[in-house]
Amino acid sequence: MRQLPRSTDPRLLVGIDTADDAGVYKLSDTTALIQTVDFFTPVVDDPYLFGQIAAANSLSDVYAMGGKPLTALNIVAFPICSLDPNILLAILQGGQEKVTEAGAVIVGGHTIEDAEPKYGLSVTGLIHPDKIWTNAAARTGDRLILTKALGTGVLATAARADLFPAGVAAAAKSMATLNRTAAETASKYHVNACTDITGFGLLGHLYELAVASGVRLEIDSAVLPLLPEAQEAATMGLVPAGAYANRDYLTTVTIDNSVPECIRDLCYDPQTSGGLLFSLPESEAIQLLAELKQANVDQAALVGWVVGSGRGEIHVK
């Protein structure tokens, strides 16, 4: 992307410069358009559940910008000659159920034949131009709130080995849960920055936020919310390749020697349809956390601080 010409359209409010979760384009003084797209291969065996998870993951980027999903387009790759078409129907039904739950509508889509199934959505949302959340405005003194537990990557790996069924079931439920409640609850507060935690893992997305905001962060590993059996799966070595790629890329991260290796792995673990990460003033963060708990966002936790200006440094203690 760096080799392509930069857009100079003054109506483009959020583009590619800060590695944000979605693009935002100003339509008027009161309305801006949020656009995002995501799709991937199955992370669970059940096609309906896969559709739910893929849709929740795609919708999450709109919530991470503070917006409301409006319309969605299905994106499908499917081996129609080797898999039952009813599998595709179940995937689409699962996706539609989540889009409807989000208060949006599916208006069409595009399908190609491919050797491996893939599904996701292109989502359009709306936001007031003055109320956009980006990952680029975290401030010194902010507290960090994470709204979902970590470990979907290691538990997806465990599922392929038929291990830790309780953890796998909890991971599937978490991945299929919309970030709508968390976003709507936080909209009443002065959120300085927000991102959602997906393929680059907790530390990867924190790094993008820290670089874009020009700050450095500290994370308390002892309070990180973890999915059931995620720690046991990581200890067993059921760590996806993406976690090691994230670890190799993130050279500005330092971790205390006292942090167990399994927790380190979970910090780098690539998430699917993970939670939102809010950066906001401490007094409001404590109040927001309490309200999130009341709204049944049970896994939400205060996980760290913005400790000063910087270039993306992150310390995990």
WOMOGI-V645603 format. One record per residue. N is the residue number from 0. RES is the residue in three letters. NEAR is the number of other C-alpha atoms within 10 Angstrom. D_FIRST is the distance of its C-alpha to the first C-alpha in whole Angstrom. Layout:
# WOMOGI-V645603
N,RES,NEAR,D_FIRST + N,RES,NEAR,D_FIRST
This chain:
# WOMOGI-V645603
0,MET,7,0 + 1,ARG,7,4 + 2,GLN,5,5 + 3,LEU,6,5 + 4,PRO,7,8 + 5,ARG,11,9 + 6,SER,10,12 + 7,THR,7,15 + 8,ASP,8,17 + 9,PRO,8,19 + 10,ARG,12,20 + 11,LEU,15,16 + 12,LEU,15,18 + 13,VAL,20,15 + 14,GLY,15,11 + 15,ILE,13,8 + 16,ASP,11,10 + 17,THR,15,12 + 18,ALA,17,11 + 19,ASP,24,14 + 20,ASP,27,15 + 21,ALA,24,15 + 22,GLY,22,14 + 23,VAL,27,17 + 24,TYR,20,19 + 25,LYS,19,22 + 26,LEU,14,25 + 27,SER,11,28 + 28,ASP,9,29 + 29,THR,12,30 + 30,THR,14,27 + 31,ALA,24,24 + 32,LEU,24,22 + 33,ILE,28,20 + 34,GLN,20,17 + 35,THR,19,16 + 36,VAL,21,16 + 37,ASP,16,17 + 38,PHE,18,19 + 39,PHE,18,20 + 40,THR,13,24 + 41,PRO,18,27 + 42,VAL,20,28 + 43,VAL,17,31 + 44,ASP,10,34 + 45,ASP,12,35 + 46,PRO,21,33 + 47,TYR,20,34 + 48,LEU,22,33 + 49,PHE,27,30 + 50,GLY,29,29 + 51,GLN,27,30 + 52,ILE,30,28 + 53,ALA,29,25 + 54,ALA,34,25 + 55,ALA,30,26 + 56,ASN,30,23 + 57,SER,25,21 + 58,LEU,33,23 + 59,SER,31,23 + 60,ASP,31,19 + 61,VAL,32,22 + 62,TYR,29,24 + 63,ALA,29,22 + 64,MET,28,21 + 65,GLY,27,25 + 66,GLY,26,25 + 67,LYS,22,27 + 68,PRO,25,26 + 69,LEU,19,27 + 70,THR,22,26 + 71,ALA,27,25 + 72,LEU,17,24 + 73,ASN,21,25 + 74,ILE,20,22 + 75,VAL,21,24 + 76,ALA,20,24 + 77,PHE,20,28 + 78,PRO,16,30 + 79,ILE,16,33 + 80,CYS,10,35 + 81,SER,9,36 + 82,LEU,13,35 + 83,ASP,11,38 + 84,PRO,12,36 + 85,ASN,10,38 + 86,ILE,16,35 + 87,LEU,22,33 + 88,LEU,14,35 + 89,ALA,18,35 + 90,ILE,26,31 + 91,LEU,22,31 + 92,GLN,17,34 + 93,GLY,22,33 + 94,GLY,30,29 + 95,GLN,21,32 + 96,GLU,16,34 + 97,LYS,22,31 + 98,VAL,25,30 + 99,THR,12,33 + 100,GLU,13,34 + 101,ALA,20,31 + 102,GLY,12,33 + 103,ALA,19,30 + 104,VAL,18,31 + 105,ILE,17,29 + 106,VAL,9,29 + 107,GLY,10,28 + 108,GLY,13,25 + 109,HIS,10,24 + 110,THR,12,26 + 111,ILE,12,25 + 112,GLU,13,27 + 113,ASP,13,26 + 114,ALA,12,28 + 115,GLU,14,26 + 116,PRO,19,27 + 117,LYS,23,24 + 118,TYR,25,24 + 119,GLY,30,22 + 120,LEU,28,21 + 121,SER,19,19 + 122,VAL,27,21 + 123,THR,24,22 + 124,GLY,24,24 + 125,LEU,24,25 + 126,ILE,23,26 + 127,HIS,16,27 + 128,PRO,18,25 + 129,ASP,10,27 + 130,LYS,15,27 + 131,ILE,21,23 + 132,TRP,26,23 + 133,THR,26,19 + 134,ASN,28,19 + 135,ALA,21,19 + 136,ALA,19,23 + 137,ALA,31,25 + 138,ARG,22,28 + 139,THR,19,30 + 140,GLY,15,33 + 141,ASP,24,31 + 142,ARG,25,32 + 143,LEU,26,29 + 144,ILE,24,30 + 145,LEU,27,29 + 146,THR,27,30 + 147,LYS,27,30 + 148,ALA,23,32 + 149,LEU,32,30 + 150,GLY,33,30 + 151,THR,29,29 + 152,GLY,29,27 + 153,VAL,31,30 + 154,LEU,33,32 + 155,ALA,27,30 + 156,THR,20,31 + 157,ALA,24,35 + 158,ALA,19,35 + 159,ARG,13,34 + 160,ALA,10,37 + 161,ASP,11,39 + 162,LEU,16,40 + 163,PHE,17,40 + 164,PRO,14,40 + 165,ALA,13,41 + 166,GLY,24,38 + 167,VAL,27,36 + 168,ALA,17,37 + 169,ALA,18,36 + 170,ALA,29,33 + 171,ALA,21,33 + 172,LYS,13,35 + 173,SER,23,32 + 174,MET,27,29 + 175,ALA,23,31 + 176,THR,21,31 + 177,LEU,25,30 + 178,ASN,27,28 + 179,ARG,23,30 + 180,THR,16,33 + 181,ALA,27,31 + 182,ALA,23,29 + 183,GLU,15,32 + 184,THR,15,34 + 185,ALA,20,32 + 186,SER,16,32 + 187,LYS,10,35 + 188,TYR,14,34 + 189,HIS,16,32 + 190,VAL,23,29 + 191,ASN,19,27 + 192,ALA,26,24 + 193,CYS,31,23 + 194,THR,28,20 + 195,ASP,30,21 + 196,ILE,29,22 + 197,THR,22,20 + 198,GLY,19,18 + 199,PHE,24,18 + 200,GLY,28,21 + 201,LEU,23,23 + 202,LEU,24,22 + 203,GLY,23,19 + 204,HIS,23,18 + 205,LEU,25,21 + 206,TYR,25,19 + 207,GLU,19,16 + 208,LEU,28,19 + 209,ALA,26,20 + 210,VAL,21,18 + 211,ALA,21,17 + 212,SER,23,20 + 213,GLY,19,21 + 214,VAL,23,24 + 215,ARG,26,26 + 216,LEU,28,27 + 217,GLU,21,30 + 218,ILE,22,30 + 219,ASP,14,34 + 220,SER,21,34 + 221,ALA,11,37 + 222,VAL,11,36 + 223,LEU,22,33 + 224,PRO,19,34 + 225,LEU,17,34 + 226,LEU,21,35 + 227,PRO,20,38 + 228,GLU,21,38 + 229,ALA,29,35 + 230,GLN,23,36 + 231,GLU,15,39 + 232,ALA,22,36 + 233,ALA,24,34 + 234,THR,17,37 + 235,MET,12,38 + 236,GLY,14,34 + 237,LEU,23,33 + 238,VAL,24,29 + 239,PRO,19,26 + 240,ALA,13,24 + 241,GLY,17,21 + 242,ALA,24,23 + 243,TYR,14,24 + 244,ALA,14,20 + 245,ASN,21,20 + 246,ARG,19,22 + 247,ASP,10,21 + 248,TYR,12,18 + 249,LEU,17,20 + 250,THR,12,22 + 251,THR,12,23 + 252,VAL,18,25 + 253,THR,13,28 + 254,ILE,15,31 + 255,ASP,11,35 + 256,ASN,9,37 + 257,SER,9,39 + 258,VAL,14,36 + 259,PRO,13,37 + 260,GLU,13,34 + 261,CYS,18,34 + 262,ILE,20,33 + 263,ARG,18,30 + 264,ASP,24,29 + 265,LEU,28,29 + 266,CYS,24,27 + 267,TYR,28,24 + 268,ASP,31,25 + 269,PRO,30,22 + 270,GLN,28,23 + 271,THR,28,23 + 272,SER,29,24 + 273,GLY,30,25 + 274,GLY,29,26 + 275,LEU,23,25 + 276,LEU,27,25 + 277,PHE,29,27 + 278,SER,28,27 + 279,LEU,28,30 + 280,PRO,21,34 + 281,GLU,15,36 + 282,SER,10,39 + 283,GLU,17,37 + 284,ALA,23,35 + 285,ILE,15,38 + 286,GLN,11,40 + 287,LEU,24,36 + 288,LEU,22,37 + 289,ALA,15,40 + 290,GLU,15,40 + 291,LEU,21,37 + 292,LYS,15,40 + 293,GLN,10,42 + 294,ALA,12,39 + 295,ASN,11,39 + 296,VAL,18,36 + 297,ASP,15,38 + 298,GLN,18,35 + 299,ALA,23,34 + 300,ALA,23,35 + 301,LEU,22,34 + 302,VAL,19,32 + 303,GLY,22,31 + 304,TRP,24,31 + 305,VAL,23,29 + 306,VAL,17,31 + 307,GLY,17,30 + 308,SER,17,27 + 309,GLY,15,25 + 310,ARG,16,21 + 311,GLY,21,21 + 312,GLU,21,24 + 313,ILE,25,25 + 314,HIS,18,29 + 315,VAL,20,31 + 316,LYS,15,34
